[in-house]
Amino acid sequence: MPEFLTDIRPPAADPYVALAKAADLAGLSGVVVPNDPDGPEPLVTAAGLVRVTRHATVFAEVRPGIATPQYTAKFSATLQRFSGGRFGWYVGDDADSTAFVETAREFWDNADGLPDVLSEHAFPQVAVAKAAHSARLEVQGLAPAAVAELIDEHAGFGVTEFYFGVGHDPGEIYRIGEYVLPQLSQQKERETAHVG
């Protein structure tokens, strides 16, 4: 455009915000903000996403070495306070991450650790990447029936937590909420009806 013209269109929506809102409205239980060296900082991004969601837990990927466990605990306690307890950590399945979480939890629970105004809130929910009971499913571009089949297949191996890789289209998240979750809920009711 020529320099004398001004583009008055609003800036494009942040994809993180759109995806988090979609997950919240679709009934998914949480959103994971991954650590991307070329992207925004996960803890700060999670703080923004907690503000634009109402029900979903927002998990920030926490990596040892980025900040101390004590600072991360204090930052997290503040987010717990303002989110109504909807903030969590997404950590690696390794010794460094385990030690980081343990140190942060000790600081959280220690009377000389967090300030009183922050210590009354629960420690963030911790989700462990690649845990035996979890699976990351790349569902970008898949039809809802195919997503449900993938979930069924993994559930047969004892997987109870699913993380969906969806790209940048909030519509895919809405379709999971609209078609996949009710189907899985009905299937679970049928399974429960056949037990005992």
C-alpha positions as a Python dict, from the first residue, in 0.01 Angstrom:
ca = {
    (1, 'M'): (0, 0, 0),
    (2, 'P'): (114, 357, -52),
    (3, 'E'): (273, 520, 253),
    (4, 'F'): (-7, 779, 288),
    (5, 'L'): (-266, 505, 353),
    (6, 'T'): (-318, 350, 693),
    (7, 'D'): (-433, -7, 740),
    (8, 'I'): (-708, 19, 1002),
    (9, 'R'): (-786, -350, 1010),
    (10, 'P'): (-730, -507, 1351),
    (11, 'P'): (-420, -724, 1379),
    (12, 'A'): (-461, -1094, 1313),
    (13, 'A'): (-571, -1290, 1620),
    (14, 'D'): (-295, -1463, 1813),
    (15, 'P'): (-315, -1835, 1726),
    (16, 'Y'): (-248, -1934, 2088),
    (17, 'V'): (-548, -1734, 2208),
    (18, 'A'): (-778, -1870, 1938),
    (19, 'L'): (-673, -2231, 2007),
    (20, 'A'): (-709, -2193, 2385),
    (21, 'K'): (-1054, -2038, 2352),
    (22, 'A'): (-1158, -2318, 2117),
    (23, 'A'): (-1036, -2587, 2359),
    (24, 'D'): (-1217, -2417, 2646),
    (25, 'L'): (-1545, -2387, 2453),
    (26, 'A'): (-1515, -2739, 2309),
    (27, 'G'): (-1498, -2893, 2655),
    (28, 'L'): (-1139, -3015, 2647),
    (29, 'S'): (-983, -3034, 2991),
    (30, 'G'): (-665, -2844, 2916),
    (31, 'V'): (-426, -2663, 2686),
    (32, 'V'): (-49, -2718, 2670),
    (33, 'V'): (182, -2427, 2587),
    (34, 'P'): (499, -2593, 2456),
    (35, 'N'): (847, -2454, 2486),
    (36, 'D'): (939, -2328, 2140),
    (37, 'P'): (1285, -2167, 2114),
    (38, 'D'): (1150, -1948, 1832),
    (39, 'G'): (818, -1871, 2004),
    (40, 'P'): (691, -1688, 2308),
    (41, 'E'): (784, -1784, 2665),
    (42, 'P'): (545, -2059, 2790),
    (43, 'L'): (486, -1922, 3142),
    (44, 'V'): (400, -1576, 3014),
    (45, 'T'): (185, -1716, 2733),
    (46, 'A'): (3, -1939, 2984),
    (47, 'A'): (-70, -1632, 3198),
    (48, 'G'): (-242, -1472, 2899),
    (49, 'L'): (-435, -1789, 2814),
    (50, 'V'): (-559, -1833, 3170),
    (51, 'R'): (-715, -1491, 3134),
    (52, 'V'): (-907, -1571, 2812),
    (53, 'T'): (-1034, -1915, 2920),
    (54, 'R'): (-1285, -2010, 3189),
    (55, 'H'): (-1271, -2386, 3239),
    (56, 'A'): (-963, -2544, 3080),
    (57, 'T'): (-643, -2590, 3278),
    (58, 'V'): (-353, -2417, 3104),
    (59, 'F'): (-25, -2612, 3123),
    (60, 'A'): (304, -2434, 3054),
    (61, 'E'): (602, -2646, 2956),
    (62, 'V'): (852, -2598, 3236),
    (63, 'R'): (1217, -2680, 3167),
    (64, 'P'): (1494, -2699, 3425),
    (65, 'G'): (1767, -2444, 3360),
    (66, 'I'): (1537, -2171, 3227),
    (67, 'A'): (1460, -2040, 3577),
    (68, 'T'): (1509, -2160, 3933),
    (69, 'P'): (1246, -2391, 4084),
    (70, 'Q'): (1178, -2126, 4349),
    (71, 'Y'): (1112, -1848, 4097),
    (72, 'T'): (897, -2080, 3887),
    (73, 'A'): (701, -2181, 4198),
    (74, 'K'): (637, -1817, 4294),
    (75, 'F'): (535, -1725, 3938),
    (76, 'S'): (308, -2031, 3932),
    (77, 'A'): (153, -1952, 4270),
    (78, 'T'): (57, -1612, 4136),
    (79, 'L'): (-105, -1774, 3831),
    (80, 'Q'): (-287, -2024, 4056),
    (81, 'R'): (-422, -1735, 4258),
    (82, 'F'): (-558, -1545, 3959),
    (83, 'S'): (-678, -1848, 3760),
    (84, 'G'): (-879, -2018, 4031),
    (85, 'G'): (-636, -2313, 4030),
    (86, 'R'): (-641, -2370, 3652),
    (87, 'F'): (-267, -2357, 3594),
    (88, 'G'): (-40, -2656, 3548),
    (89, 'W'): (309, -2763, 3451),
    (90, 'Y'): (400, -2982, 3157),
    (91, 'V'): (739, -3139, 3231),
    (92, 'G'): (975, -3388, 3076),
    (93, 'D'): (1007, -3749, 3185),
    (94, 'D'): (1366, -3724, 3309),
    (95, 'A'): (1564, -3694, 3633),
    (96, 'D'): (1627, -3318, 3596),
    (97, 'S'): (1255, -3245, 3558),
    (98, 'T'): (1168, -3470, 3853),
    (99, 'A'): (1425, -3294, 4075),
    (100, 'F'): (1299, -2953, 3955),
    (101, 'V'): (939, -3037, 4049),
    (102, 'E'): (1042, -3181, 4387),
    (103, 'T'): (1248, -2873, 4474),
    (104, 'A'): (967, -2639, 4368),
    (105, 'R'): (712, -2839, 4571),
    (106, 'E'): (935, -2827, 4881),
    (107, 'F'): (967, -2450, 4843),
    (108, 'W'): (589, -2425, 4796),
    (109, 'D'): (513, -2626, 5110),
    (110, 'N'): (790, -2478, 5327),
    (111, 'A'): (678, -2212, 5578),
    (112, 'D'): (983, -2003, 5478),
    (113, 'G'): (915, -2048, 5105),
    (114, 'L'): (624, -1871, 4940),
    (115, 'P'): (474, -1554, 5088),
    (116, 'D'): (157, -1623, 5291),
    (117, 'V'): (-69, -1461, 5033),
    (118, 'L'): (45, -1717, 4773),
    (119, 'S'): (96, -2031, 4981),
    (120, 'E'): (-275, -2098, 5030),
    (121, 'H'): (-319, -2223, 4674),
    (122, 'A'): (-257, -2578, 4554),
    (123, 'F'): (65, -2668, 4375),
    (124, 'P'): (10, -2670, 3997),
    (125, 'Q'): (-117, -2990, 3840),
    (126, 'V'): (183, -3166, 3683),
    (127, 'A'): (152, -3347, 3350),
    (128, 'V'): (450, -3557, 3248),
    (129, 'A'): (537, -3579, 2879),
    (130, 'K'): (553, -3934, 2746),
    (131, 'A'): (412, -4084, 3066),
    (132, 'A'): (297, -4445, 3027),
    (133, 'H'): (-70, -4347, 3059),
    (134, 'S'): (-55, -4059, 2809),
    (135, 'A'): (-23, -4023, 2433),
    (136, 'R'): (25, -3735, 2193),
    (137, 'L'): (-190, -3779, 1885),
    (138, 'E'): (-126, -3576, 1572),
    (139, 'V'): (-481, -3514, 1451),
    (140, 'Q'): (-432, -3218, 1220),
    (141, 'G'): (-653, -3269, 915),
    (142, 'L'): (-813, -3592, 1042),
    (143, 'A'): (-1187, -3646, 1034),
    (144, 'P'): (-1355, -3676, 1377),
    (145, 'A'): (-1422, -4048, 1322),
    (146, 'A'): (-1051, -4107, 1260),
    (147, 'V'): (-963, -3916, 1579),
    (148, 'A'): (-1208, -4133, 1776),
    (149, 'E'): (-1051, -4448, 1627),
    (150, 'L'): (-703, -4332, 1730),
    (151, 'I'): (-826, -4267, 2084),
    (152, 'D'): (-994, -4609, 2100),
    (153, 'E'): (-679, -4779, 1974),
    (154, 'H'): (-457, -4613, 2237),
    (155, 'A'): (-713, -4660, 2514),
    (156, 'G'): (-689, -5034, 2449),
    (157, 'F'): (-326, -5009, 2562),
    (158, 'G'): (-414, -4834, 2888),
    (159, 'V'): (-376, -4472, 2774),
    (160, 'T'): (-604, -4238, 2972),
    (161, 'E'): (-465, -3893, 2885),
    (162, 'F'): (-452, -3762, 2530),
    (163, 'Y'): (-270, -3460, 2392),
    (164, 'F'): (-383, -3349, 2047),
    (165, 'G'): (-149, -3186, 1797),
    (166, 'V'): (-387, -2973, 1588),
    (167, 'G'): (-189, -2705, 1409),
    (168, 'H'): (-336, -2354, 1398),
    (169, 'D'): (-700, -2422, 1305),
    (170, 'P'): (-940, -2373, 1598),
    (171, 'G'): (-1205, -2545, 1384),
    (172, 'E'): (-1031, -2878, 1438),
    (173, 'I'): (-1061, -2836, 1812),
    (174, 'Y'): (-1430, -2748, 1785),
    (175, 'R'): (-1488, -3062, 1577),
    (176, 'I'): (-1318, -3276, 1843),
    (177, 'G'): (-1542, -3123, 2108),
    (178, 'E'): (-1856, -3148, 1897),
    (179, 'Y'): (-1815, -3496, 1750),
    (180, 'V'): (-1542, -3692, 1928),
    (181, 'L'): (-1605, -3617, 2296),
    (182, 'P'): (-1976, -3710, 2287),
    (183, 'Q'): (-1896, -4030, 2098),
    (184, 'L'): (-1635, -4128, 2357),
    (185, 'S'): (-1872, -4038, 2639),
    (186, 'Q'): (-2146, -4262, 2494),
    (187, 'Q'): (-1897, -4544, 2445),
    (188, 'K'): (-1780, -4511, 2806),
    (189, 'E'): (-2143, -4524, 2926),
    (190, 'R'): (-2198, -4843, 2723),
    (191, 'E'): (-1881, -4998, 2867),
    (192, 'T'): (-1990, -4901, 3218),
    (193, 'A'): (-2333, -5053, 3156),
    (194, 'H'): (-2172, -5389, 3068),
    (195, 'V'): (-1954, -5400, 3379),
    (196, 'G'): (-2079, -5620, 3666),
}
